[in-house]
Amino acid sequence: MLMDKYNRNRVPLFHDRILLFVFTFFLGAFFGSLLYAQNLKEAGKKNYIAATIIASLLYNYFALRILAGLSVDNILVRLFLANGIAAWLLAWVCWNYHFKNITLYDRRSIWVPLLAIILVYGFFITINMIMAKK
């Protein structure tokens, strides 16, 4: 349990694993690492935040390069395969490493990440529709 100078029994407020997995799967390792970074900050592990974000950017770069080198031509397969592996790594492997001693936490609201998903996908769908009309 997280210790706080104001309340020694305060329960941390985390994005849960399922939300982290879904968000990373649909938006990529970088966006998932931003959610994970909030959990790290809440757990008092700020020294891991930069490494987590940099690792997610490197993961995106190398995963997409490797899949392109394997002649995976379908962009959706390339993205969702890479994102699925990243989601599993963040939501289970990294989670079990960083938060193994934290068994009790409150869940952050889903609305902010959900709004981010809607805005990001909405932006790209709108751009795609505008480009298709030309």
C-alpha angles and dihedrals in degrees: 000000000000118000118219127190090230100040119018093198099048114140115224119247108230140173099242126237097258093052090046091050095048094044092049093045094054101033105028141249095295095057091042090051089056090057090044089050089058088055091049090051091049091050092051094249098122092145089072097052100085093044091050093051094044091047090052092052091048090046091054092049097047097038092054091044092051093047091048089050089053088058095247096161101176106094093205092055090047094050100041095043091051092042093048092054091046091049091053092047094051099038098044116010098040092034092055090049100047102030104030091120095048108082099154122058140141120242122245117230117275093216100085095050090042091052089049091053091049093048095047095046092040091053094051094044090051092049090048092051092049092049091047091057093057 
